[in-house]
Amino acid sequence: MKDPVCQMDVDEQSAAAHSTYQGKTYYFCALGCQEAFEKDPGRYIPKETDLLGRKIHSDK
């Protein structure tokens, strides 16, 4: 799994921190990455849009 802030590989079992956003848990290599994520999660999560730029809703 990748840290959404720095893109470093992170093992869920040994991650330095984790955070839940919109029902999904994200894992981080360091507390600083978790803090940056929690300040602005939308900056680090890829936006899923269709060809017209409309947000795609999924059950993931």
N, C-alpha and C positions, 0 to 999 in steps of 0.2 A: 504494500500500500504506500502511496506517496503522501508526504506532508503537503497540504494544499498551498502553503505559503512559500516554502523554499524548494519544493519538489524533491526533497531527499527521501530515499526509501526508508520506511518506518515499519517496524514489526508491531502489530497491535498489542502483543503481550508485553513488550518492553518499551513502549512509547513513553516519552517524558511527560506527555499530557494528552488530553483528549477533550473534545467539545462536541455537543450535539446542536445541530442547526437544521431546522425544518425536518425533524425526524430522522436525520442521518448523523451518524457519529463519524467525526474526523479525528485523525491521530496526528500528533506533532512530535518532531525530534527534540524540541526545546520549549520551555515556557514562553520565550520571546515570540516564537511562531504562533503559539496559541493566543497570546495577548493581541498580536497583530490581527489574527483571524477574527477574534471576538469584537474588535473595534469596527471592522468592516467586512463581514463575511462575503457579501456580494462581490467584492473585489477579487476574491480567490476561488469562487465557484464558477465553473464555466456556465454560461447562459445557454440554455437549450431553446433555440428558436427555429421556426420553419423558414422557408425561402423568402417569405414576406416580412420576416422579423417578428412574427407573433410568438409569444412564449408557448412552448410545448409543455403540456401537463403530462406527467407520468406518475405511475404508482411505485416507482423505485424508491 
